[in-house]
Amino acid sequence: MAFKVLHYINQFFAGIGGEDKADHGPEVREGIVGPGLQLKKLLGDEGVIVATFICGDNYFATHTEEVLALFAKTLKEHTPDLVLAGPSFYAGRYGFACGHVINEARKVLGIPGIAGMNVESPAVEMFRNDMFIVQTGDSVKSMKPALEDMAALAGKVLRKEPLGPAADEKYFHRGIRKN
């Protein structure tokens, strides 16, 4: 049985546009969009991307609660086993959105999520204790290794395999929060 994955991407990676389309409202597309094509290849028969949730970076940042409410509805409709977000590389607003959707997935369905971010992204410090964040380069030039690392970690998380040290698994070390 294949695991179900919900993928979150911004307007740029959905092919809608760059900063000129950053106010693009949320939408859900069934199946695979943008970098999800490569993720699907990397996940193989083990994971199926059931839907792609897309939102413009500015829109997400200025309508966070509204977008998260729609994301929660999407989670309930598609019941994924895991959320993959990004990779957002160094993009701050995109990383902010990736962190929030993964936290929402944990809150609504109790499922894990994996994002890809550059060490310099402010979202790493905001969310590193809450989720797996795979280390990426600073731009889309590092898309291929970012997706490879995200998919490798996703496979282990979905299979509930023991993970090695964070550095070996290529994610940022997670601290433990008291509350």
Secondary structure, 3 states (H helix, E strand, C coil): CCEEEEEEEECCCCCCCCHHHCCCCCEEEECCCCCHHHHHHHHHHHEEEEEEEEECHHHHHHCHHHHHHHHHHHHHHHCCCEEEEEEEECCHHHHHHHHHHHHHHHHHHCCCEEEEEECCCHHHHHHCCCCEEEEECCCHHHHHHHHHHHHHHHHHHHCCCCCCCHHHHCECCCCCCCC
